[in-house]
Amino acid sequence: MANSVNIARSAGIRGASHSLRRLLLFDLNMDNGVSPSLFPLHRCKTIHLVGIRFFYLKVFDCIQRKFEYAASLVRHAQGIHNVEGDKNYKAYMSSEYFDAHLTQLGWQQVDNLRKHVHSTGLVKKVDVVITSPLLRTMQTAVGVFGGEGYTDRMDILPLMVANAGNSGRAAISSLNSPPILAVEHCREHLGVHPCDKRRSISEYQCLFPAVDFSLIESDDDSLWKADVRETKEELAARGMNFMNWLFTRKEKEIAIVTHSGFLFHTLAAFGNDCHPLVKKEISSHFANCELRSMVIVDRSKVGSDSSSTNYPGKIPSGPDLPSDVADERNQEKDISLVGNS
């Protein structure tokens, strides 16, 4: 119970009731919690507590800290390498599948996910789409979150030109689309597999004119090595660095289009403070074009944003000593008098 009270006080809830303290019985590992926590969005609730104190909280079968953002994690749609690799693992080592593009089935998966994000209203909530700078992920990102069919205009660039990557698809507009940002840190397992090697950024800029490549420093792919495969531990560390980097962004609703290996090894680090079935839900392998909405909590306060909904109260100012705090002070005073008598 003492741990519950400490959590309540650290969250700014002074004088938490007995029932609320029972709700707070949860080990947040705050002493050594230097990495973010991640929870499925559908298992979370946002509550606004108004009264003597106003505080914004994220609930995950318990009360969490307030520093968080929502992330929609998407694995790219089916690529040509997925089809051949399913038949023969050695296909992943073939240069024939360099920077693999989507199959026609993959584009059907994109169309169906696009319908879903529009019907649920998710596309209107997303502040930015972050994508791995590989052909299949960028095709997925622009296909799902891009605007409608592109018509030639001098003032609007297309997100994707017609038939980019042998897609057989019409150009995709950037109009009424969230910004799409290419980031190296969320790439697939680096090295050895040609399907995970990217093209030059200058070539991509011709195919995806409205995608933002400004965070990528090297035109050529300097990260991929033909004879060195990134270890699982290195990939997981890169994934965690990426998650921490997200907290430096100002956006709160972020869609991330990336890869199976990156997602699996990154998410394996999360969910240890959850029920085993929730842990499994978080870290299981993604299907092609699967989307999972998550809440990521900044327990180490890597980010610096203040709350946009918290309200300080006492406007205008006046006495506001809570009765339970007055009781505690009175009890401490009585104890002190007894000790001095």
C-alpha positions, 0 to 999 in steps of 0.5 A: 500500500505504501508503494501505491501512495508513493505512486499517487503522490509522484503523479500529483494526486495528493490525498488519494482515496483508499479505493484509488490507492488500491487501483494504483497497486502496480509496479511501474519500475520508476526507479530504473525505468529509463526506457519507454513503456508501450501498451495496446491502445484499445487497452487504454483509457484517457481520463481527465480528473477534475476537482481539487486537482486536475490531472491528465492520465493514461489508464492501462488497467491502472494509472500511468504517467502523463508523458505519452503519444499514440503510435500506429505501427504498420508492417509494409504490404506483401513484397515480391521477396515475401512470396519467393522467400516463403518458398525458399529462404535462399531467395532473400539472398538473391540480388533479383529482389534488391529493394523489393517492391510490392506485389499486386496482392500487396497493393490490394492489401494497401487498398484495404488498409486505406479503407480502414484508416479512412472509415475509422477516422484514423487518417485525420488524427495522424500528425505525421507518417514516418516510413522506412526509406525502402521501396515497399514501405514507401509504397505502403505509406503513400498508398495508405495515408496519401491523398486521392488520385493526382492531377497535374498541378504546379503548386502540389507535388505528388507523393508517388509518380505513376508506376513507381517501382513497377506498381502499375498504379496511378500517381498519388496526390499529397493533397489532404495527406499528413506529411510523410517523413523517411527515416533510416532508423526504422529500416529492416535488419541491415546487411546481407539480404539485397531486399533490405538494401535501399536505392539512392535518395536521389532516385527515390526523390524522383519516384516520391517527390513529396516525401520528406528525405531531409533527415537522411544524410547519405545519398547512397546506402552506407548502412547496408553491408553485403557481408555483415548482418546486423545482430538481433541485439543491435537491431533491438537497440536501434529500435529502442533509440528510434522509440526514444527519438520519437519523443523529441518530435512535437507530433502526438499521433504518429503512424510508422510504416516499417518491417517485420524484423524491426517491429518484432525485435523492437517490441520484444523489449516491451510488455514485461510489466503486462499480463503475458497475453498482453505481452504476446499481443504487443510483440507477436509478428506482424502480418503484411499490412497489419496495423496496431495502435499503441500508446507509448509512455515516456517514463524517463521524460526524454521528451520535453513537451508540456501537457496541452490539457492540464490546468493549474487551478487556483484562478482566481487564487484562494485557500484550497487546503484539502481536508485529508492533508489538514488531517495529516498535519493535525495528526503529525502535530498531535504526535509531536506534542505527545513526543515532547510531553 
